[in-house]
């Protein structure tokens, strides 16, 4: 199992500014981030990430009708041109998104 550590600038919610962080990848999966200024560490658990993603997915599905309506009112011609294609491709894109997430 390979472990890789990368340093990068990210916004720290504890410091409330951009600081240098260390990202730890285990087997090409982000395991944790650590602020090198204050030491705050955030660990990523696949089960928790899936739970957050599933809540977000449900929210996206429930708000889709309103978002489509808003889009139609703001740009009717663009909406009418893209909507038929999106109706056909959206289900497969959603399935691909979920499958890609579960495969990781």
N, CA, C and O atoms as a MOPAC input file, in Angstrom:
PM7 MOZYME 1SCF
protein

 N      0.84900 1    -1.16600 1     0.00000 1
 C      0.00000 1     0.00000 1     0.00000 1
 C      0.90200 1     1.23900 1     0.00000 1
 O      1.73000 1     1.41700 1     0.89300 1
 N      0.72600 1     2.09000 1    -1.01400 1
 C      1.58000 1     3.26900 1    -1.13000 1
 C      1.01300 1     4.45400 1    -0.34000 1
 O     -0.19900 1     4.66900 1    -0.31100 1
 N      1.89400 1     5.20500 1     0.29000 1
 C      1.52500 1     6.41300 1     1.02100 1
 C      2.26800 1     7.57300 1     0.37600 1
 O      3.48800 1     7.53300 1     0.21500 1
 N      1.51300 1     8.61600 1     0.00600 1
 C      2.11400 1     9.78300 1    -0.62100 1
 C      1.66000 1    11.03300 1     0.13100 1
 O      0.47600 1    11.18900 1     0.43100 1
 N      2.60100 1    11.91300 1     0.42900 1
 C      2.28500 1    13.17300 1     1.12000 1
 C      2.61500 1    14.32600 1     0.19800 1
 O      3.69700 1    14.39800 1    -0.38400 1
 N      1.64200 1    15.23500 1     0.07900 1
 C      1.78500 1    16.39300 1    -0.80100 1
 C      1.49800 1    17.64800 1     0.00800 1
 O      0.58500 1    17.66300 1     0.83400 1
 N      2.26600 1    18.68600 1    -0.22200 1
 C      2.02400 1    19.96400 1     0.44900 1
 C      1.41300 1    20.93700 1    -0.54900 1
 O      1.86700 1    21.05500 1    -1.68700 1
 N      0.36800 1    21.63300 1    -0.09500 1
 C     -0.31900 1    22.59100 1    -0.95200 1
 C     -0.99800 1    23.65600 1    -0.10300 1
 O     -1.22200 1    23.46000 1     1.09100 1
 N     -1.32000 1    24.77500 1    -0.72400 1
 C     -2.03200 1    25.85000 1    -0.03100 1
 C     -3.53200 1    25.58500 1    -0.11300 1
 O     -4.08400 1    25.38000 1    -1.19400 1
 N     -4.18200 1    25.59200 1     1.05700 1
 C     -5.63200 1    25.43200 1     1.14900 1
 C     -6.16600 1    26.40300 1     2.19000 1
 O     -5.40700 1    26.92400 1     3.00800 1
 N     -7.46000 1    26.64200 1     2.16000 1
 C     -8.08800 1    27.48800 1     3.16600 1
 C     -8.31400 1    26.65800 1     4.42200 1
 O     -8.93700 1    25.59800 1     4.36100 1
 N     -7.81400 1    27.13000 1     5.55900 1
 C     -8.00500 1    26.43600 1     6.83900 1
 C     -9.19700 1    27.06600 1     7.55300 1
 O     -9.22500 1    28.27700 1     7.77300 1
 N    -10.17800 1    26.24400 1     7.91100 1
 C    -11.36500 1    26.77200 1     8.58600 1
 C    -11.06200 1    27.18700 1    10.01400 1
 O    -11.81200 1    27.96900 1    10.59900 1
 N     -9.97900 1    26.67800 1    10.58800 1
 C     -9.59200 1    27.05500 1    11.94000 1
 C     -8.80900 1    28.36900 1    11.92700 1
 O     -9.09500 1    29.26800 1    12.71900 1
 N     -7.83600 1    28.48400 1    11.04300 1
 C     -7.02200 1    29.70100 1    10.92100 1
 C     -7.77900 1    30.82900 1    10.20900 1
 O     -7.45100 1    32.00500 1    10.36700 1
 N     -8.78700 1    30.45700 1     9.43200 1
 C     -9.58000 1    31.38300 1     8.61500 1
 C     -8.72900 1    32.13200 1     7.59500 1
 O     -8.91600 1    33.32900 1     7.37300 1
 N     -7.79300 1    31.41500 1     6.97800 1
 C     -6.96000 1    31.97600 1     5.91400 1
 C     -6.30900 1    30.82800 1     5.14600 1
 O     -6.34700 1    29.67500 1     5.57600 1
 N     -5.71400 1    31.16100 1     4.00900 1
 C     -4.97800 1    30.16600 1     3.23200 1
 C     -3.67500 1    29.83800 1     3.95100 1
 O     -2.89700 1    30.72900 1     4.29100 1
 N     -3.45000 1    28.54800 1     4.17800 1
 C     -2.23300 1    28.09600 1     4.84800 1
 C     -1.69400 1    26.87000 1     4.13100 1
 O     -2.38800 1    26.25600 1     3.32000 1
 N     -0.46400 1    26.52300 1     4.43300 1
 C      0.15000 1    25.33000 1     3.86400 1
 C     -0.45300 1    24.09800 1     4.54800 1
 O     -0.49800 1    24.02400 1     5.77600 1
 N     -0.91100 1    23.14100 1     3.75200 1
 C     -1.49300 1    21.89900 1     4.25500 1
 C     -0.70000 1    20.71500 1     3.71700 1
 O     -0.08400 1    20.78600 1     2.65300 1
 N     -0.73100 1    19.64100 1     4.46900 1
 C     -0.14900 1    18.38400 1     4.02300 1
 C     -1.30300 1    17.42700 1     3.73700 1
 O     -2.10500 1    17.12700 1     4.62000 1
 N     -1.37700 1    16.95400 1     2.49800 1
 C     -2.39300 1    15.98100 1     2.09800 1
 C     -1.76000 1    14.60500 1     2.10700 1
 O     -0.68800 1    14.41200 1     1.53500 1
 N     -2.41100 1    13.64700 1     2.74900 1
 C     -1.89500 1    12.29000 1     2.81300 1
 C     -2.79500 1    11.37800 1     1.99100 1
 O     -3.98700 1    11.24100 1     2.26600 1
 N     -2.20000 1    10.75900 1     0.97900 1
 C     -2.91300 1     9.80500 1     0.13100 1
 C     -2.43800 1     8.40400 1     0.47800 1
 O     -1.23600 1     8.15400 1     0.56600 1
 N     -3.37300 1     7.49700 1     0.67500 1
 C     -3.05300 1     6.08600 1     0.90200 1
 C     -3.71500 1     5.30900 1    -0.23200 1
 O     -4.93400 1     5.34500 1    -0.40000 1
 N     -2.89300 1     4.60800 1    -1.00200 1
 C     -3.37800 1     3.85200 1    -2.16200 1
 C     -4.17700 1     4.75400 1    -3.09700 1
 O     -5.25600 1     4.38100 1    -3.55600 1
 N     -3.64300 1     5.94000 1    -3.37700 1
 C     -4.25100 1     6.92400 1    -4.28300 1
 C     -5.59500 1     7.46600 1    -3.82300 1
 O     -6.34600 1     8.00700 1    -4.63500 1
 N     -5.91500 1     7.33500 1    -2.54800 1
 C     -7.15900 1     7.87400 1    -1.99200 1
 C     -6.80400 1     8.87100 1    -0.88900 1
 O     -5.98900 1     8.57600 1    -0.01600 1
 N     -7.42200 1    10.05400 1    -0.93500 1
 C     -7.14500 1    11.06600 1     0.07500 1
 C     -7.59300 1    10.54800 1     1.43300 1
 O     -8.77000 1    10.25500 1     1.64600 1
 N     -6.64300 1    10.44100 1     2.33700 1
 C     -6.88700 1     9.90300 1     3.67900 1
 C     -7.10800 1    11.02000 1     4.69900 1
 O     -8.01000 1    10.93800 1     5.53300 1
 N     -6.26500 1    12.07900 1     4.62400 1
 C     -6.39900 1    13.17100 1     5.59000 1
 C     -5.69700 1    14.41900 1     5.08400 1
 O     -4.82500 1    14.35900 1     4.21700 1
 N     -6.10400 1    15.56400 1     5.65500 1
 C     -5.41700 1    16.82600 1     5.42200 1
 C     -5.00600 1    17.37900 1     6.77900 1
 O     -5.69100 1    17.17200 1     7.78100 1
 N     -3.88500 1    18.08000 1     6.79700 1
 C     -3.40100 1    18.66300 1     8.04900 1
 C     -2.86700 1    20.06000 1     7.76800 1
 O     -2.01400 1    20.24800 1     6.90100 1
 N     -3.38500 1    21.04600 1     8.51800 1
 C     -2.88100 1    22.41400 1     8.41800 1
 C     -1.53000 1    22.45100 1     9.10600 1
 O     -1.41900 1    22.07900 1    10.27400 1
 N     -0.51300 1    22.89000 1     8.40500 1
 C      0.82400 1    22.93100 1     8.97200 1
 C      1.04800 1    24.16400 1     9.84500 1
 O      2.09300 1    24.29300 1    10.48200 1
 N      0.06500 1    25.07100 1     9.87600 1
 C      0.18500 1    26.24700 1    10.73300 1
 C     -0.43100 1    25.99900 1    12.10700 1
 O      0.20300 1    26.27600 1    13.12600 1
 N     -1.66300 1    25.47700 1    12.14900 1
 C     -2.32900 1    25.27500 1    13.44800 1
 C     -2.40000 1    23.80900 1    13.85500 1
 O     -2.70700 1    23.50200 1    15.00700 1
 N     -2.11900 1    22.89300 1    12.91700 1
 C     -2.12900 1    21.47000 1    13.23000 1
 C     -3.48900 1    20.79900 1    13.09300 1
 O     -3.60200 1    19.60000 1    13.34400 1
 N     -4.53500 1    21.54700 1    12.69600 1
 C     -5.86000 1    20.94600 1    12.54400 1
 C     -5.82000 1    19.87500 1    11.46300 1
 O     -5.30900 1    20.09200 1    10.36400 1
 N     -6.36900 1    18.71900 1    11.80000 1
 C     -6.33000 1    17.57900 1    10.89600 1
 C     -7.75100 1    17.12900 1    10.59100 1
 O     -8.58900 1    17.03700 1    11.48800 1
 N     -8.01400 1    16.85300 1     9.33100 1
 C     -9.31800 1    16.34100 1     8.90600 1
 C     -9.08200 1    15.00000 1     8.23800 1
 O     -8.34800 1    14.90600 1     7.25500 1
 N     -9.71400 1    13.95600 1     8.78200 1
 C     -9.59200 1    12.61700 1     8.20300 1
 C    -10.83400 1    12.32600 1     7.37400 1
 O    -11.93300 1    12.77000 1     7.70600 1
 N    -10.65100 1    11.58000 1     6.29900 1
 C    -11.73900 1    11.24900 1     5.39500 1
 C    -12.06900 1     9.76700 1     5.51500 1
 O    -11.21600 1     8.90600 1     5.30000 1
 N    -13.30400 1     9.49000 1     5.85600 1
 C    -13.79500 1     8.12800 1     5.97800 1
 C    -14.72900 1     7.86300 1     4.80200 1
 O    -15.67200 1     8.62200 1     4.57900 1
 N    -14.47600 1     6.80000 1     4.05300 1
 C    -15.26600 1     6.50600 1     2.85600 1
 C    -16.75600 1     6.39500 1     3.18800 1
 O    -17.59500 1     6.87400 1     2.42500 1
 N    -17.08600 1     5.77900 1     4.29900 1
 C    -18.50100 1     5.62100 1     4.66200 1
 C    -19.15800 1     6.98000 1     4.90800 1
 O    -20.28800 1     7.21300 1     4.47700 1
 N    -18.45700 1     7.86800 1     5.59300 1
 C    -18.99800 1     9.21000 1     5.84000 1
 C    -19.13000 1     9.99300 1     4.54200 1
 O    -20.12400 1    10.68800 1     4.33300 1
 N    -18.13500 1     9.88400 1     3.67100 1
 C    -18.20100 1    10.57800 1     2.39400 1
 C    -19.38200 1    10.08400 1     1.56100 1
 O    -20.06300 1    10.88100 1     0.91600 1
 N    -19.62500 1     8.77700 1     1.57200 1
 C    -20.77400 1     8.23500 1     0.84200 1
 C    -22.08700 1     8.74700 1     1.42000 1
 O    -23.02700 1     9.01700 1     0.67300 1
 N    -22.16000 1     8.88300 1     2.74000 1
 C    -23.37100 1     9.38500 1     3.36800 1
 C    -23.60900 1    10.84900 1     2.97300 1
 O    -24.73200 1    11.23100 1     2.64500 1
 N    -22.55600 1    11.66000 1     3.00400 1
 C    -22.67700 1    13.06600 1     2.60800 1
 C    -23.06200 1    13.16100 1     1.13500 1
 O    -23.92000 1    13.96000 1     0.76100 1
 N    -22.42200 1    12.34100 1     0.29900 1
 C    -22.73500 1    12.35100 1    -1.13100 1
 C    -24.18600 1    11.95500 1    -1.36700 1
 O    -24.86900 1    12.57900 1    -2.17900 1
 N    -24.66700 1    10.92800 1    -0.67100 1
 C    -26.04500 1    10.47900 1    -0.88700 1
 C    -27.04300 1    11.55800 1    -0.47500 1
 O    -28.06900 1    11.72800 1    -1.13400 1
 N    -26.75800 1    12.29300 1     0.60900 1
 C    -27.63200 1    13.40300 1     1.01000 1
 C    -27.63000 1    14.48900 1    -0.06100 1
 O    -28.67700 1    15.04400 1    -0.39700 1
 N    -26.44800 1    14.78700 1    -0.59000 1
 C    -26.33800 1    15.79800 1    -1.63400 1
 C    -27.07100 1    15.35300 1    -2.89800 1
 O    -27.72900 1    16.16100 1    -3.55200 1
 N    -26.96000 1    14.08000 1    -3.23800 1
 C    -27.63000 1    13.55000 1    -4.42100 1
 C    -29.14700 1    13.68100 1    -4.28200 1
 O    -29.82000 1    14.09500 1    -5.22600 1
 N    -29.68600 1    13.33400 1    -3.12100 1
 C    -31.12600 1    13.45800 1    -2.89200 1
 C    -31.54700 1    14.91800 1    -3.01300 1
 O    -32.57500 1    15.22200 1    -3.61800 1
 N    -30.75900 1    15.81800 1    -2.43900 1
 C    -31.07200 1    17.25400 1    -2.52000 1
 C    -31.07800 1    17.70800 1    -3.97800 1
 O    -31.97300 1    18.44200 1    -4.39700 1
 N    -30.08400 1    17.27400 1    -4.74800 1
 C    -30.01500 1    17.64400 1    -6.16800 1
 C    -31.22200 1    17.11800 1    -6.92800 1
 O    -31.78000 1    17.81700 1    -7.77300 1
 N    -31.62600 1    15.89000 1    -6.63100 1
 C    -32.78300 1    15.31000 1    -7.31900 1
 C    -34.07300 1    16.04400 1    -6.96300 1
 O    -34.91400 1    16.28000 1    -7.83000 1
 N    -34.22800 1    16.40500 1    -5.69000 1
 C    -35.45100 1    17.08100 1    -5.25500 1
 C    -35.53200 1    18.52800 1    -5.75800 1
 O    -36.62900 1    19.04800 1    -5.95900 1
 N    -34.40800 1    19.16400 1    -5.95800 1
 C    -34.42200 1    20.54900 1    -6.42400 1
 C    -34.33100 1    20.66800 1    -7.94600 1
 O    -34.39700 1    21.77600 1    -8.47900 1
 N    -34.18200 1    19.55900 1    -8.64200 1
 C    -34.03300 1    19.59000 1   -10.10000 1
 C    -35.22300 1    20.25000 1   -10.80100 1
 O    -35.00200 1    21.06500 1   -11.69600 1
 N    -36.46100 1    19.94100 1   -10.44500 1
 C    -37.57600 1    20.60500 1   -11.13600 1
 C    -37.52500 1    22.13500 1   -11.02400 1
 O    -37.78400 1    22.83100 1   -12.00500 1
 N    -37.20000 1    22.65300 1    -9.86500 1
 C    -37.11100 1    24.11200 1    -9.69900 1
 C    -35.95500 1    24.67800 1   -10.51200 1
 O    -36.08900 1    25.73000 1   -11.13600 1
 N    -34.81300 1    23.98000 1   -10.50600 1
 C    -33.67100 1    24.46400 1   -11.26800 1
 C    -33.95800 1    24.46400 1   -12.76500 1
 O    -33.53000 1    25.36600 1   -13.48600 1
 N    -34.68300 1    23.45100 1   -13.22600 1
 C    -35.06300 1    23.39100 1   -14.64400 1
 C    -36.01600 1    24.53900 1   -14.98100 1
 O    -35.87400 1    25.18800 1   -16.01800 1
 N    -36.98400 1    24.78300 1   -14.10300 1
 C    -37.93900 1    25.87400 1   -14.31900 1
 C    -37.21400 1    27.22100 1   -14.35000 1
 O    -37.47900 1    28.04400 1   -15.22600 1
 N    -36.31000 1    27.44900 1   -13.40900 1
 C    -35.54300 1    28.70000 1   -13.37500 1
 C    -34.73000 1    28.87900 1   -14.66000 1
 O    -34.65700 1    29.97500 1   -15.21600 1
 N    -34.12800 1    27.79400 1   -15.11400 1
 C    -33.33500 1    27.85000 1   -16.33900 1
 C    -34.20900 1    28.18100 1   -17.54200 1
 O    -33.82000 1    28.97000 1   -18.40200 1
 N    -35.38600 1    27.57900 1   -17.59700 1
 C    -36.30500 1    27.82400 1   -18.71200 1
 C    -36.73400 1    29.29100 1   -18.75100 1
 O    -36.80800 1    29.89000 1   -19.82400 1
 N    -37.01500 1    29.86200 1   -17.59400 1
 C    -37.42900 1    31.26800 1   -17.54700 1
 C    -36.27800 1    32.22800 1   -17.85700 1
 O    -36.50700 1    33.29900 1   -18.41900 1
 N    -35.06000 1    31.86600 1   -17.50200 1
 C    -33.94400 1    32.78200 1   -17.72600 1
 C    -33.42200 1    32.74600 1   -19.16200 1
 O    -32.95200 1    33.76600 1   -19.66600 1
 N    -33.49600 1    31.59300 1   -19.82900 1
 C    -32.99800 1    31.47300 1   -21.21100 1
 C    -33.81000 1    30.40100 1   -21.93500 1
 O    -33.36600 1    29.26300 1   -22.08800 1
 N    -34.99000 1    30.78200 1   -22.37100 1
 C    -35.91400 1    29.81200 1   -22.96800 1
 C    -35.34800 1    29.17800 1   -24.23100 1
 O    -35.46300 1    27.96500 1   -24.40100 1
 N    -34.74000 1    29.95700 1   -25.11900 1
 C    -34.24300 1    29.37200 1   -26.37400 1
 C    -33.10700 1    28.38500 1   -26.12000 1
 O    -33.08700 1    27.30400 1   -26.70900 1
 N    -32.16900 1    28.74000 1   -25.25800 1
 C    -31.08100 1    27.81400 1   -24.92700 1
 C    -31.60700 1    26.57100 1   -24.23200 1
 O    -31.13500 1    25.46100 1   -24.47700 1
 N    -32.59000 1    26.77000 1   -23.36000 1
 C    -33.20700 1    25.65100 1   -22.64800 1
 C    -33.86900 1    24.68800 1   -23.63300 1
 O    -33.68100 1    23.47400 1   -23.54600 1
 N    -34.65300 1    25.24300 1   -24.58100 1
 C    -35.35700 1    24.38700 1   -25.54800 1
 C    -34.40400 1    23.63200 1   -26.46100 1
 O    -34.71300 1    22.52800 1   -26.90800 1
 N    -33.24200 1    24.22600 1   -26.74100 1
 C    -32.25500 1    23.54300 1   -27.58700 1
 C    -31.56900 1    22.40100 1   -26.84800 1
 O    -31.31400 1    21.35300 1   -27.44200 1
 N    -31.26600 1    22.58200 1   -25.56400 1
 C    -30.49700 1    21.57000 1   -24.83800 1
 C    -31.35800 1    20.53200 1   -24.12700 1
 O    -30.88800 1    19.42700 1   -23.85700 1
 N    -32.58600 1    20.86200 1   -23.82400 1
 C    -33.41500 1    19.98600 1   -22.99700 1
 C    -33.63700 1    18.59000 1   -23.57300 1
 O    -33.49500 1    17.61600 1   -22.83300 1
 N    -33.97900 1    18.44000 1   -24.86000 1
 C    -34.19300 1    17.06300 1   -25.37400 1
 C    -32.97600 1    16.15600 1   -25.21800 1
 O    -33.11600 1    14.98200 1   -24.87600 1
 N    -31.80600 1    16.68400 1   -25.46200 1
 C    -30.57800 1    15.88000 1   -25.33000 1
 C    -30.32700 1    15.53700 1   -23.86800 1
 O    -29.94800 1    14.41200 1   -23.54400 1
 N    -30.53800 1    16.50600 1   -22.99100 1
 C    -30.31200 1    16.28900 1   -21.56100 1
 C    -31.26800 1    15.25400 1   -20.98700 1
 O    -30.88800 1    14.47800 1   -20.11000 1
 N    -32.50200 1    15.23500 1   -21.47100 1
 C    -33.48500 1    14.24400 1   -21.00100 1
 C    -32.98100 1    12.82600 1   -21.29300 1
 O    -33.14200 1    11.91600 1   -20.47900 1
 N    -32.37700 1    12.66100 1   -22.45300 1
 C    -31.89000 1    11.34000 1   -22.86500 1
 C    -30.59800 1    10.97000 1   -22.13900 1
 O    -30.42700 1     9.81900 1   -21.73800 1
 N    -29.68300 1    11.93400 1   -21.96300 1
 C    -28.35600 1    11.60200 1   -21.42600 1
 C    -28.25900 1    11.66800 1   -19.90300 1
 O    -27.36900 1    11.04400 1   -19.32500 1
 N    -29.14600 1    12.40400 1   -19.23900 1
 C    -29.02400 1    12.60500 1   -17.79200 1
 C    -29.05800 1    11.29300 1   -16.99700 1
 O    -28.21500 1    11.10400 1   -16.11900 1
 N    -29.99400 1    10.38600 1   -17.26900 1
 C    -29.99900 1     9.14000 1   -16.48400 1
 C    -28.67800 1     8.36600 1   -16.57900 1
 O    -28.19000 1     7.84700 1   -15.57500 1
 N    -28.11200 1     8.28900 1   -17.75700 1
 C    -26.84600 1     7.55500 1   -17.88600 1
 C    -25.70300 1     8.29900 1   -17.20000 1
 O    -24.80100 1     7.66900 1   -16.64900 1
 N    -25.72900 1     9.63400 1   -17.22800 1
 C    -24.68900 1    10.40000 1   -16.52700 1
 C    -24.79200 1    10.21200 1   -15.02500 1
 O    -23.77200 1    10.12100 1   -14.34100 1
 N    -26.01100 1    10.15300 1   -14.50100 1
 C    -26.20100 1     9.93500 1   -13.06700 1
 C    -25.73100 1     8.53600 1   -12.66200 1
 O    -25.07100 1     8.37600 1   -11.63500 1
 N    -26.06500 1     7.54100 1   -13.45500 1
 C    -25.63200 1     6.17300 1   -13.17000 1
 C    -24.10500 1     6.09400 1   -13.20400 1
 O    -23.49400 1     5.45800 1   -12.34400 1
 N    -23.49300 1     6.73700 1   -14.19200 1
 C    -22.02800 1     6.73700 1   -14.30100 1
 C    -21.39900 1     7.42100 1   -13.08200 1
 O    -20.39000 1     6.94700 1   -12.56100 1
 N    -21.98800 1     8.53100 1   -12.62700 1
 C    -21.46400 1     9.25600 1   -11.47000 1
 C    -21.49500 1     8.38800 1   -10.21300 1
 O    -20.51000 1     8.31600 1    -9.47800 1
 N    -22.62000 1     7.73700 1    -9.97000 1
 C    -22.75100 1     6.88300 1    -8.78000 1
 C    -21.82400 1     5.67600 1    -8.88600 1
 O    -21.15300 1     5.32100 1    -7.91700 1
 N    -21.78600 1     5.04900 1   -10.05400 1
 C    -20.92200 1     3.86900 1   -10.24100 1
 C    -19.45300 1     4.24000 1   -10.03700 1
 O    -18.69900 1     3.49900 1    -9.40500 1
 N    -19.05500 1     5.39100 1   -10.57700 1
 C    -17.66700 1     5.84800 1   -10.43800 1
 C    -17.32600 1     6.06800 1    -8.96500 1
 O    -16.22600 1     5.73300 1    -8.52700 1
 N    -18.24400 1     6.61700 1    -8.21500 1
 C    -18.01300 1     6.85200 1    -6.79700 1
 C    -17.90000 1     5.53900 1    -6.01700 1
 O    -17.03600 1     5.39600 1    -5.15300 1
 N    -18.76900 1     4.59300 1    -6.32600 1
 C    -18.75300 1     3.31000 1    -5.60300 1
 C    -17.54400 1     2.45800 1    -5.95300 1
 O    -17.10200 1     1.64600 1    -5.14000 1
 N    -17.00300 1     2.63200 1    -7.15200 1
 C    -15.83800 1     1.85400 1    -7.57300 1
 C    -14.55700 1     2.31500 1    -6.89100 1
 O    -13.57700 1     1.57100 1    -6.84800 1
 N    -14.55400 1     3.52500 1    -6.36100 1
 C    -13.31900 1     4.06200 1    -5.75600 1
 C    -13.11700 1     3.57900 1    -4.36700 1
 O    -12.13000 1     3.93900 1    -3.72600 1

